[in-house]
């Protein structure tokens, strides 16, 4: 299917935000004080996380984004320099108050993306207000368990397999991502390409950003899911969060 973007899309992004800090180092010995590795720090890297990783992915598609986010949390990952493997992650969570969106901010918006990591920025009421106030397509990536509350025409809810298993209710238009197996939608399995996985961090953010963009470009949700899977497959081949370019996605097998 040809992608013909007739205009620059305008997307309203709502969600929790964090800073991903990657501390790289080398482990050469075990501590004499306890049976734990001694981490010799070599370098530091900061990247946008949560909804701001969704934003980084959207920026690759040359779309205009209105960004509503909460106070940033911080995730610190210690990474072995030689293997690229995580040793430990330390979370510094900041719980935000729910965001209220003004009606004027929907003017000219082509779709809304909700990136809900359940850190307080997005409440059930926040999403309910979006679904009541906005008539266009809404894409929700959520860790909330009561999915039935999000049912509405032109609203797609994306959860991963663990989130699906922890749900307390079900919603129509539900997309369940299954890692290397692909994604499940309306009883159909959309397979993922086989790739060498380096790091799954941020793959869900890439998926929801690509899903929204390719749906806007084609109005075909099945096509958008396939493109979102390919996009996420590119991301997991990189260390840390990664936002693939449109050219990378189009050239992916």
C-alpha positions as YAML, in Angstrom:
chain: A
units: angstrom
residues:
- id: 1
  name: UNK
  ca: [0.00, 0.00, 0.00]
- id: 2
  name: UNK
  ca: [1.37, 3.40, -0.98]
- id: 3
  name: UNK
  ca: [1.81, 5.98, 1.77]
- id: 4
  name: UNK
  ca: [0.76, 9.38, 0.57]
- id: 5
  name: UNK
  ca: [0.82, 12.00, 3.27]
- id: 6
  name: UNK
  ca: [-1.34, 14.83, 1.95]
- id: 7
  name: UNK
  ca: [-0.52, 17.11, 4.87]
- id: 8
  name: UNK
  ca: [1.51, 17.29, 8.04]
- id: 9
  name: UNK
  ca: [-0.50, 15.40, 10.62]
- id: 10
  name: UNK
  ca: [-1.21, 16.99, 13.99]
- id: 11
  name: UNK
  ca: [-1.23, 14.63, 16.98]
- id: 12
  name: UNK
  ca: [-2.16, 15.28, 20.60]
- id: 13
  name: UNK
  ca: [0.07, 13.20, 22.89]
- id: 14
  name: UNK
  ca: [-0.94, 12.67, 26.53]
- id: 15
  name: UNK
  ca: [1.01, 10.64, 29.04]
- id: 16
  name: UNK
  ca: [3.58, 9.97, 31.71]
- id: 17
  name: UNK
  ca: [7.15, 10.94, 31.01]
- id: 18
  name: UNK
  ca: [10.54, 9.90, 32.31]
- id: 19
  name: UNK
  ca: [14.24, 10.32, 31.69]
- id: 20
  name: UNK
  ca: [16.06, 7.11, 30.81]
- id: 21
  name: UNK
  ca: [19.60, 7.22, 32.16]
- id: 22
  name: UNK
  ca: [22.03, 4.60, 30.90]
- id: 23
  name: UNK
  ca: [25.18, 4.15, 32.97]
- id: 24
  name: UNK
  ca: [27.65, 1.98, 31.07]
- id: 25
  name: UNK
  ca: [30.50, 0.15, 32.73]
- id: 26
  name: UNK
  ca: [32.61, -2.98, 32.94]
- id: 27
  name: UNK
  ca: [32.32, -5.85, 35.40]
- id: 28
  name: UNK
  ca: [35.61, -7.60, 36.06]
- id: 29
  name: UNK
  ca: [35.20, -9.00, 39.56]
- id: 30
  name: UNK
  ca: [32.80, -9.84, 42.38]
- id: 31
  name: UNK
  ca: [32.70, -7.63, 45.44]
- id: 32
  name: UNK
  ca: [34.45, -9.01, 48.56]
- id: 33
  name: UNK
  ca: [31.70, -7.41, 50.63]
- id: 34
  name: UNK
  ca: [28.77, -9.33, 49.10]
- id: 35
  name: UNK
  ca: [28.19, -11.74, 46.18]
- id: 36
  name: UNK
  ca: [27.46, -8.92, 43.72]
- id: 37
  name: UNK
  ca: [29.36, -7.62, 40.67]
- id: 38
  name: UNK
  ca: [31.59, -4.57, 40.99]
- id: 39
  name: UNK
  ca: [30.47, -2.11, 38.31]
- id: 40
  name: UNK
  ca: [33.28, 0.10, 36.97]
- id: 41
  name: UNK
  ca: [31.57, 3.15, 35.45]
- id: 42
  name: UNK
  ca: [32.74, 4.26, 31.98]
- id: 43
  name: UNK
  ca: [30.12, 6.62, 30.51]
- id: 44
  name: UNK
  ca: [26.63, 8.02, 30.88]
- id: 45
  name: UNK
  ca: [23.79, 8.56, 28.39]
- id: 46
  name: UNK
  ca: [20.39, 10.24, 28.80]
- id: 47
  name: UNK
  ca: [17.40, 9.48, 26.58]
- id: 48
  name: UNK
  ca: [13.70, 10.44, 26.63]
- id: 49
  name: UNK
  ca: [11.38, 7.80, 28.08]
- id: 50
  name: UNK
  ca: [7.70, 6.87, 28.32]
- id: 51
  name: UNK
  ca: [5.56, 9.38, 26.40]
- id: 52
  name: UNK
  ca: [8.63, 11.37, 25.41]
- id: 53
  name: UNK
  ca: [9.98, 8.26, 23.70]
- id: 54
  name: UNK
  ca: [6.67, 8.13, 21.82]
- id: 55
  name: UNK
  ca: [7.35, 11.78, 20.95]
- id: 56
  name: UNK
  ca: [10.85, 10.92, 19.71]
- id: 57
  name: UNK
  ca: [9.33, 8.29, 17.43]
- id: 58
  name: UNK
  ca: [6.67, 10.69, 16.14]
- id: 59
  name: UNK
  ca: [9.37, 13.26, 15.39]
- id: 60
  name: UNK
  ca: [10.82, 10.78, 12.89]
- id: 61
  name: UNK
  ca: [7.56, 11.02, 10.92]
- id: 62
  name: UNK
  ca: [7.58, 14.80, 10.61]
- id: 63
  name: UNK
  ca: [4.27, 15.29, 12.43]
- id: 64
  name: UNK
  ca: [3.21, 18.20, 14.61]
- id: 65
  name: UNK
  ca: [2.77, 17.13, 18.22]
- id: 66
  name: UNK
  ca: [0.95, 18.83, 21.07]
- id: 67
  name: UNK
  ca: [2.55, 17.36, 24.17]
- id: 68
  name: UNK
  ca: [0.72, 16.98, 27.49]
- id: 69
  name: UNK
  ca: [2.94, 15.22, 30.03]
- id: 70
  name: UNK
  ca: [3.36, 14.91, 33.77]
- id: 71
  name: UNK
  ca: [6.40, 15.44, 35.98]
- id: 72
  name: UNK
  ca: [9.33, 13.32, 34.79]
- id: 73
  name: UNK
  ca: [10.32, 10.16, 36.61]
- id: 74
  name: UNK
  ca: [13.80, 8.75, 36.19]
- id: 75
  name: UNK
  ca: [14.95, 5.24, 35.34]
- id: 76
  name: UNK
  ca: [18.63, 4.45, 35.82]
- id: 77
  name: UNK
  ca: [19.96, 1.37, 34.04]
- id: 78
  name: UNK
  ca: [23.39, -0.10, 34.65]
- id: 79
  name: UNK
  ca: [24.58, -1.67, 31.39]
- id: 80
  name: UNK
  ca: [27.57, -3.95, 30.89]
- id: 81
  name: UNK
  ca: [29.70, -2.22, 28.22]
- id: 82
  name: UNK
  ca: [30.90, -5.43, 26.59]
- id: 83
  name: UNK
  ca: [27.69, -7.48, 26.40]
- id: 84
  name: UNK
  ca: [25.10, -4.70, 26.35]
- id: 85
  name: UNK
  ca: [23.15, -6.58, 29.04]
- id: 86
  name: UNK
  ca: [21.27, -4.86, 31.87]
- id: 87
  name: UNK
  ca: [22.70, -5.49, 35.33]
- id: 88
  name: UNK
  ca: [20.10, -3.60, 37.35]
- id: 89
  name: UNK
  ca: [17.49, -0.86, 36.94]
- id: 90
  name: UNK
  ca: [16.75, 1.75, 39.61]
- id: 91
  name: UNK
  ca: [13.42, 3.60, 39.34]
- id: 92
  name: UNK
  ca: [12.83, 7.04, 40.81]
- id: 93
  name: UNK
  ca: [9.08, 7.39, 40.28]
- id: 94
  name: UNK
  ca: [7.38, 10.77, 40.42]
- id: 95
  name: UNK
  ca: [3.61, 10.48, 40.76]
- id: 96
  name: UNK
  ca: [1.84, 13.23, 38.83]
- id: 97
  name: UNK
  ca: [-1.64, 14.66, 39.16]
- id: 98
  name: UNK
  ca: [-4.10, 13.80, 36.37]
- id: 99
  name: UNK
  ca: [-3.97, 16.11, 33.38]
- id: 100
  name: UNK
  ca: [-7.02, 18.05, 32.21]
- id: 101
  name: UNK
  ca: [-7.09, 18.88, 28.50]
- id: 102
  name: UNK
  ca: [-8.78, 22.01, 27.24]
- id: 103
  name: UNK
  ca: [-11.28, 21.68, 24.41]
- id: 104
  name: UNK
  ca: [-9.37, 24.20, 22.27]
- id: 105
  name: UNK
  ca: [-6.39, 21.85, 22.13]
- id: 106
  name: UNK
  ca: [-8.36, 19.41, 19.97]
- id: 107
  name: UNK
  ca: [-8.73, 21.97, 17.17]
- id: 108
  name: UNK
  ca: [-7.05, 20.68, 14.01]
- id: 109
  name: UNK
  ca: [-5.90, 17.48, 15.70]
- id: 110
  name: UNK
  ca: [-5.92, 14.34, 13.53]
- id: 111
  name: UNK
  ca: [-5.63, 11.83, 16.40]
- id: 112
  name: UNK
  ca: [-4.86, 11.47, 20.09]
- id: 113
  name: UNK
  ca: [-2.24, 9.11, 21.54]
- id: 114
  name: UNK
  ca: [-2.42, 8.21, 25.23]
- id: 115
  name: UNK
  ca: [0.82, 6.81, 26.67]
- id: 116
  name: UNK
  ca: [-0.30, 5.63, 30.11]
- id: 117
  name: UNK
  ca: [2.36, 4.09, 32.35]
- id: 118
  name: UNK
  ca: [0.03, 4.45, 35.34]
- id: 119
  name: UNK
  ca: [2.15, 7.13, 37.05]
- id: 120
  name: UNK
  ca: [-0.81, 9.42, 37.69]
- id: 121
  name: UNK
  ca: [-0.77, 11.72, 34.66]
- id: 122
  name: UNK
  ca: [-3.57, 9.79, 32.96]
- id: 123
  name: UNK
  ca: [-6.62, 8.82, 35.01]
- id: 124
  name: UNK
  ca: [-9.69, 6.92, 33.87]
- id: 125
  name: UNK
  ca: [-11.44, 10.30, 33.92]
- id: 126
  name: UNK
  ca: [-8.74, 11.81, 31.69]
- id: 127
  name: UNK
  ca: [-9.29, 9.12, 29.05]
- id: 128
  name: UNK
  ca: [-13.07, 9.33, 29.41]
- id: 129
  name: UNK
  ca: [-12.92, 13.07, 28.77]
- id: 130
  name: UNK
  ca: [-10.77, 12.52, 25.67]
- id: 131
  name: UNK
  ca: [-13.21, 9.96, 24.29]
- id: 132
  name: UNK
  ca: [-16.15, 12.29, 24.95]
- id: 133
  name: UNK
  ca: [-14.55, 15.50, 23.68]
- id: 134
  name: UNK
  ca: [-12.63, 14.26, 20.63]
- id: 135
  name: UNK
  ca: [-14.35, 12.71, 17.60]
- id: 136
  name: UNK
  ca: [-11.27, 11.44, 15.76]
- id: 137
  name: UNK
  ca: [-9.17, 8.28, 16.23]
- id: 138
  name: UNK
  ca: [-7.67, 7.63, 19.67]
- id: 139
  name: UNK
  ca: [-4.80, 5.21, 20.35]
- id: 140
  name: UNK
  ca: [-4.30, 4.14, 23.97]
- id: 141
  name: UNK
  ca: [-1.26, 2.32, 25.33]
- id: 142
  name: UNK
  ca: [-2.15, 1.59, 28.94]
- id: 143
  name: UNK
  ca: [-1.21, -0.38, 32.02]
- id: 144
  name: UNK
  ca: [-4.67, 0.07, 33.53]
- id: 145
  name: UNK
  ca: [-6.61, -3.20, 34.00]
- id: 146
  name: UNK
  ca: [-10.22, -2.08, 33.38]
- id: 147
  name: UNK
  ca: [-10.09, -1.99, 29.58]
- id: 148
  name: UNK
  ca: [-13.86, -1.98, 29.10]
- id: 149
  name: UNK
  ca: [-13.89, 1.70, 30.09]
- id: 150
  name: UNK
  ca: [-12.01, 2.54, 26.88]
- id: 151
  name: UNK
  ca: [-14.48, 1.07, 24.42]
- id: 152
  name: UNK
  ca: [-15.55, 3.50, 21.72]
- id: 153
  name: UNK
  ca: [-15.66, 3.52, 17.95]
- id: 154
  name: UNK
  ca: [-12.36, 4.71, 16.47]
- id: 155
  name: UNK
  ca: [-10.49, 3.93, 19.70]
- id: 156
  name: UNK
  ca: [-7.79, 1.27, 19.70]
- id: 157
  name: UNK
  ca: [-6.27, -0.01, 22.94]
- id: 158
  name: UNK
  ca: [-2.81, -1.58, 22.89]
- id: 159
  name: UNK
  ca: [-1.50, -3.75, 25.74]
- id: 160
  name: UNK
  ca: [1.31, -6.27, 25.98]
- id: 161
  name: UNK
  ca: [0.81, -9.91, 26.91]
- id: 162
  name: UNK
  ca: [1.44, -9.42, 30.65]
- id: 163
  name: UNK
  ca: [-0.98, -6.48, 30.77]
- id: 164
  name: UNK
  ca: [-3.58, -8.50, 28.89]
- id: 165
  name: UNK
  ca: [-3.28, -11.34, 31.42]
- id: 166
  name: UNK
  ca: [-3.67, -8.86, 34.32]
- id: 167
  name: UNK
  ca: [-6.80, -7.20, 32.89]
- id: 168
  name: UNK
  ca: [-10.05, -7.10, 34.87]
- id: 169
  name: UNK
  ca: [-12.24, -6.46, 31.80]
- id: 170
  name: UNK
  ca: [-12.00, -6.58, 28.03]
- id: 171
  name: UNK
  ca: [-12.46, -4.00, 25.30]
- id: 172
  name: UNK
  ca: [-13.19, -4.25, 21.62]
- id: 173
  name: UNK
  ca: [-10.56, -2.91, 19.22]
- id: 174
  name: UNK
  ca: [-7.90, -4.43, 21.48]
- id: 175
  name: UNK
  ca: [-4.38, -5.00, 20.13]
- id: 176
  name: UNK
  ca: [-2.20, -7.36, 22.18]
- id: 177
  name: UNK
  ca: [1.51, -7.25, 21.42]
- id: 178
  name: UNK
  ca: [3.26, -10.60, 21.86]
- id: 179
  name: UNK
  ca: [6.94, -9.74, 21.52]
- id: 180
  name: UNK
  ca: [8.67, -11.88, 18.92]
- id: 181
  name: UNK
  ca: [5.41, -13.59, 17.99]
- id: 182
  name: UNK
  ca: [3.85, -10.37, 16.70]
- id: 183
  name: UNK
  ca: [0.47, -8.95, 17.70]
- id: 184
  name: UNK
  ca: [-3.08, -10.24, 18.08]
- id: 185
  name: UNK
  ca: [-6.05, -8.23, 16.81]
- id: 186
  name: UNK
  ca: [-9.64, -9.43, 16.38]
- id: 187
  name: UNK
  ca: [-8.55, -13.07, 16.56]
- id: 188
  name: UNK
  ca: [-5.86, -12.69, 13.89]
- id: 189
  name: UNK
  ca: [-2.17, -13.08, 14.62]
- id: 190
  name: UNK
  ca: [0.00, -10.56, 12.82]
- id: 191
  name: UNK
  ca: [3.47, -12.17, 12.81]
- id: 192
  name: UNK
  ca: [6.71, -10.37, 13.59]
- id: 193
  name: UNK
  ca: [9.88, -10.69, 11.54]
- id: 194
  name: UNK
  ca: [12.63, -12.78, 13.11]
- id: 195
  name: UNK
  ca: [15.40, -10.47, 14.30]
- id: 196
  name: UNK
  ca: [18.29, -10.57, 16.75]
- id: 197
  name: UNK
  ca: [16.93, -8.89, 19.88]
- id: 198
  name: UNK
  ca: [19.35, -6.64, 21.74]
- id: 199
  name: UNK
  ca: [17.00, -4.67, 23.99]
- id: 200
  name: UNK
  ca: [13.18, -4.57, 24.15]
- id: 201
  name: UNK
  ca: [13.16, -1.23, 25.98]
- id: 202
  name: UNK
  ca: [10.88, 1.27, 24.23]
- id: 203
  name: UNK
  ca: [9.46, -1.18, 21.70]
- id: 204
  name: UNK
  ca: [5.90, -0.50, 22.87]
- id: 205
  name: UNK
  ca: [6.42, 3.25, 22.44]
- id: 206
  name: UNK
  ca: [7.63, 2.71, 18.88]
- id: 207
  name: UNK
  ca: [4.65, 0.45, 18.21]
- id: 208
  name: UNK
  ca: [1.99, 2.95, 19.33]
- id: 209
  name: UNK
  ca: [3.63, 5.88, 17.51]
- id: 210
  name: UNK
  ca: [3.90, 3.91, 14.27]
- id: 211
  name: UNK
  ca: [0.41, 2.51, 14.63]
- id: 212
  name: UNK
  ca: [-1.10, 5.99, 14.86]
- id: 213
  name: UNK
  ca: [0.98, 7.43, 12.03]
- id: 214
  name: UNK
  ca: [0.35, 4.66, 9.52]
- id: 215
  name: UNK
  ca: [-3.34, 4.59, 10.37]
- id: 216
  name: UNK
  ca: [-3.58, 8.32, 9.67]
- id: 217
  name: UNK
  ca: [-1.69, 7.82, 6.39]
- id: 218
  name: UNK
  ca: [-3.86, 4.93, 5.15]
- id: 219
  name: UNK
  ca: [-7.02, 4.67, 7.32]
- id: 220
  name: UNK
  ca: [-6.28, 0.91, 7.38]
- id: 221
  name: UNK
  ca: [-5.74, -0.51, 10.87]
- id: 222
  name: UNK
  ca: [-4.49, -3.91, 9.65]
- id: 223
  name: UNK
  ca: [-1.80, -2.22, 7.54]
- id: 224
  name: UNK
  ca: [-0.92, 0.06, 10.46]
- id: 225
  name: UNK
  ca: [-0.48, -2.94, 12.79]
- id: 226
  name: UNK
  ca: [1.88, -4.63, 10.33]
- id: 227
  name: UNK
  ca: [3.95, -1.46, 10.02]
- id: 228
  name: UNK
  ca: [3.98, -0.99, 13.80]
- id: 229
  name: UNK
  ca: [5.30, -4.53, 14.24]
- id: 230
  name: UNK
  ca: [8.08, -3.89, 11.72]
- id: 231
  name: UNK
  ca: [8.91, -0.62, 13.45]
- id: 232
  name: UNK
  ca: [9.19, -2.29, 16.87]
- id: 233
  name: UNK
  ca: [11.33, -5.06, 15.35]
- id: 234
  name: UNK
  ca: [13.83, -2.40, 14.28]
- id: 235
  name: UNK
  ca: [13.85, -0.84, 17.75]
- id: 236
  name: UNK
  ca: [14.64, -4.08, 19.60]
- id: 237
  name: UNK
  ca: [17.80, -4.51, 17.52]
- id: 238
  name: UNK
  ca: [19.31, -1.47, 19.25]
- id: 239
  name: UNK
  ca: [20.51, -0.89, 22.81]
- id: 240
  name: UNK
  ca: [18.22, 1.40, 24.78]
- id: 241
  name: UNK
  ca: [15.26, 3.28, 23.36]
- id: 242
  name: UNK
  ca: [15.47, 3.85, 19.61]
- id: 243
  name: UNK
  ca: [13.25, 5.70, 17.15]
- id: 244
  name: UNK
  ca: [13.47, 4.27, 13.62]
- id: 245
  name: UNK
  ca: [13.20, 6.58, 10.64]
- id: 246
  name: UNK
  ca: [10.41, 6.33, 8.10]
- id: 247
  name: UNK
  ca: [12.98, 5.18, 5.55]
- id: 248
  name: UNK
  ca: [14.15, 2.36, 7.85]
- id: 249
  name: UNK
  ca: [10.58, 1.18, 8.34]
- id: 250
  name: UNK
  ca: [9.74, 1.33, 4.63]
- id: 251
  name: UNK
  ca: [12.89, -0.68, 3.79]
- id: 252
  name: UNK
  ca: [12.36, -3.29, 6.52]
- id: 253
  name: UNK
  ca: [11.65, -6.79, 5.24]
...
